[in-house]
Amino acid sequence: MHAPATTSALRQTRVKYIADLGALAKTNPISAMTFSITMFSYAGIPPLAGFCSKFYLFFAALGCGAYFLAPVGVVTSVIGRWAANRLL
């Protein structure tokens, strides 16, 4: 299940605000688990697909000689994870 499917499923469970996600585990545990796995994948947590894609992308950048691009990608991933953490 990817992001649009997850968000449309959350709309059916009357989740309107980020604060409403706290009660989602009690009201709909399957949706809560799916949403959690999706967000962990976006963050790049191993062994999920988001980590694998970032891993291969950064090593491909190093393999073709883009030595500046790989650290920039790592830094932007860390900043993105920090910003997502601030939301929740």
ABEGO torsion letter per residue (X at the ends): XBAAAAAAAAAAAGBABAAAAAAAAAABAAAAAAAAAAAAAAAGBOABAAAAAAAAAAAAAAAAGBAAAAAAAAAAAAAAAAAAAAAX
